[in-house]
Amino acid sequence: MRSTQMRRIGLAGILALVLAMFGLAPTASAAEPGPADLTFTTDSATATPGGTVNLSMTLTNNRTYDVWFVYQTIEPTWLTTQRPDLKYSFTGCSLATAAGSVPCAGTGPTNLGTNYGATIPPGQRRTVTLTLQVAADSGCNGNIGFYSYFYAEFSDSANTSGGPVYTPETRVLCA
């Protein structure tokens, strides 16, 4: 009889331990963000030939150390490259600052990281806006999209990389 009681207590104890372990496990929604996050937005989902769309890239520093260096690429998606009738280019670049927008060093397609400014303090973000010009003789009814990889170094000598991060697609429409 005593042996059966011990097994029940042991089994109940193991079951309680397993339930406690699962109850204490972190959920996906409680996971911490990465050390640096890159997000994209556009000011319009569509454009017409001859029009422009502003593509904003925001880099957020989620660490407790400054971001000292960023290297970033931006390339057209495979589907975009399959439409040779879609004609576009990046014609402008600006960095949002507290005093207003200032011009960037370049518009890509690579080494966009210098555009974010010298240092990004902990918990802060920098937004760079690229102007995407759709050529007047561009084809219609196609999507223009890009993807990006980035690498960031922090003041504690740590680094992180991320990507691919995809931009929202811009649909080229003709009237």
N, C-alpha and C positions, 0 to 999 in steps of 0.2 A: 504494500500500500504506500509506504514512504517513497519508494522508487518512482511510482506513478506520479505522486505529488511533485517530486523534484523535477521530473520531466516536464510537467505542465508549467511549473514556475520558470524553468529554463527556456522552454519554448515561448512563453509569454514575454520573458525578458529579451529574447532574441528578436521577437516580433516588435516589441516596443523600441528596441535599438534601431532596427531597420526603418521603422516609421519616423523616428526622430531624425535619422540621417537624411531621409528624403524630405522631411519637413524643413530642415535647415539648409538644404541645397539652394544655391542662388538660382533665380529664374533668369531667362533671357532678357526680360524687360528691366531687370535690376543690374544688368551688366554695365560696367563702366565704359564710357566712350574711349576710343583709341586716343593715343597721345596727340594726334593731329587729325582733323577731319577736313575734307575738301568737299564742298557742295557747289552746284551750279544752278542758276536760274536764268530765264530769259524774260525780256519785257514783252514778248509777243510769241505766240505759237505759230504764227503764219507771217509770210512776207510775200511781196510781189516782186517780179523782176525790176531791178532798179532801186529797191527798197533796202532798209537796214534793220537789223535786229541787234539789240544789246545783250551780250552773253556775260553774265556776272559770275565770277568765281570767288568763293569765300573760303579762306583758310582759317580754321579755328585752332588755337593752342589750348589743349586740354590738360597740359602738364603744369607742374609748379616751377618750371624753368623756362627761360626765354627761348624762342625759336631764333636761332642765329643765321641759319642758311636754309634756303628752299631751292630745290631744282624740280621743275615741272615740265612735262611735255603735253602737247595737245595735238591729236591726230584725228582725221576723219574716220568714221566708222566704215566697216567693210561695205555695208549697203550704200553709203554715200559715194564711195569710190566706184561703185558699179553703175552709176548714172553720170556718164561723161557730159551729158547735156546740162547738168547742174553746174553753174559757174558762180563762184563766190570768192571772197578774200577777206582777211582781217585788215581793216583800214585804220583802226584807232585803238588806243589803250589808255585807260585812266585808273588811277588809284584813289579810292575814297579816303580822305583824311578829315580830321576835325575842322580844318580850315577850308574844306572844299576839295574838289577833285584836282589832281595833278597828273600831268602826262606820265606814261610809263616809258621804260627803256626800249621796249620792242613789242611786237605783236605775235611772235611765234614763228614757226610751229613748236620750237623747243626753247628751253631755258627761260620759261615764263616766271620762274621763281624769283628772279631779281625784282620783278614788278611789285612784289608784296611789301617792299620797304625793308629797312635794315634789320629791325628787331620786332618780334611779336611777343609782348609780355604774356605771362600766364593768364589764362582765362579770357584773353582778348582775341579778336579776329581782324583780318584784313580782307577787303573786297576789292578786286580788280575787275574792271569791265572792259571787255573787248567788243569793238563794233564789227559786226559781220555784215559786209556789203554783198548783196545779191546782184550779180551783173544784170544789166538791162536786157541782154540777149540770153539769159539763163533759160533752161527748160522749165517746164511746169509740172505740177502734181508729183513732186518728189520730195523726200525728206532729207534735210541736211542735219547731220548729227556728228558729235565728236566724243572721244574718250581721252582720259588723261591718267598719267601715272605721276606720282610725286615722291620726293625724298626730302625729309626735313632733319636738320641737326639742331640739338638743344644745347644750352649753355653748360649742362653737366656732362657733355660729350656723348650723350645717348643719341640715337637716331631712330627714325621710323620711316617706313615707306608704305605707300598705299596705291590702290588702283587695281583694275581700271575703275575709274569713276566716270559715268556717262552723263553727258549734257542732255537737257530736254531737246527733242528734235524740233526743227523749224520746217514747216510745210511751205513750199513755194507754190503759190496759187496764181493763176492768171484769170483776169476778168473775162 
